[in-house]
Amino acid sequence: MKLPKIYYVANAKMPTDKAHGIQLIKMCEAFLRHGADVELILPGRKATRVSEIKNFYGVDRIPARTVFVPDLHNFGRAGFLVSSFFFGLSYFLYLTAKKIKGENFMVYTADLDHFSFLPMAFLRVPYFTEIHGEKKKTFLHKLFFRRASGIIAINKFMKENLINNFGLPPEKIDVRPNGIDLEKFNANTTRESARKKLSLPGDVRLVLYVGRLYDWKGFETLFSAAKALQKGTQIYFIGGTDEEARQFAGDRKIPENIIFAGVKSYKEIPLWLAASHALLLLGTSKNTASYYYTSPMKLFEYMASNRPIIASATPANKAVVGDAEVFFYEPDDWSGLAANIHKIFDDPEKAMEKAARALKKSAEFSWKKRGSAILNFIGNNIE
């Protein structure tokens, strides 16, 4: 079945080093590679630089255009909300004009803010949405989900939330975890060559965390664990800006063996993974998003790197991997986290056996396979 043109609507500054930007581009790329006609619609802020997307993410050209929004990024949360309102209005008018001209199309989106996706419910065209976070039971959300042609949830807990809160039929929701670019994240780079390219010392026991510095991820557990590690073991943080690191540190006493290495380009991340002895995936039981409603792309990238993984045993993480592939520690248990880091170095053979099984399993989660499955779901549910 030939699908109509897909307008992918995303209220996002692009390019961005944040995970949602990578996910967005990889899905557009996957759809295009499977022959879909896709155009990305972005807000026309000064920070949105469509011409830089190709080089920033290392992808082929993604057809994209911007629509008008006032540039209010310097006005904090209030400015973002006003800008999001105008984005919703602008893309609604843009797509309405397409509809009046008789163009056959559908809309695809993801929940990147609280309300800019809502105008889709009034376009009277088929639309599909990815849901990446828990949704509160409101009238507007209920209207949006009821009118959607289909919903893609990133894990089974998200699907259960949508069914319970909005009374949606299970067959309307497809569960698809996030994915991995197997071409860029591979196990062929040696630790020695990666460290040489990154100018990292060769004798350091390097444990790596990749991601933003958000409190809800359970960093206090890691800080406590870091103090119990053997001398010569360093924990590198990749993903937070210098300013974010300063704000995050605040009055905390950050252990000396924790190093904030700053933001790195998406193209450089595979080298950092290859340079590491172990990779960290945090999570806390104190936050429902961290505990249930997440499908971290870093997990799939870790799996494809053939390096041992230490992960918080949250339901969200255990929905993807098991004890055969990773070393689990109980959420918020710093001693368990420290013990698992020690295991990596005490029994490297066992650690690499788990890493090899994780590598094998990563093939199930390519963006290409995800894109194909979602296009099939769209074809079966489009009205």
Secondary structure, DSSP 8 states (H G I E B T S, - for coil): ----EEEEE----SS-SSHHHHHHHHHHHHHHHTT--EEEEEE--TT--GGGHHHHHT-S---EEEE-----GGGHHHHHHHHHHHHHHHHHHHHHHHHHTT--EEEEEE--SSSTTGGGGGT-S-EEEEE-S-----HHHHHHHHH-SEEEESSHHHHHHHHHHH---GGGEEE----B-TTTS-S-S-HHHHHHHHT--TT-EEEEEES---GGG-HHHHHHHHTTS-TTEEEEEES--HHHHHHHHTT----TTEEEEE---GGGHHHHHHT-SEEEE---TT-HHHHTS---HHHHHHHHTT--EEEE--HHHHTT--TTTSEEE-TT-HHHHHHHHHHHHH-HHHHHHHHHHHHHHHGGGBHHHHHHHHHHHHHHH--
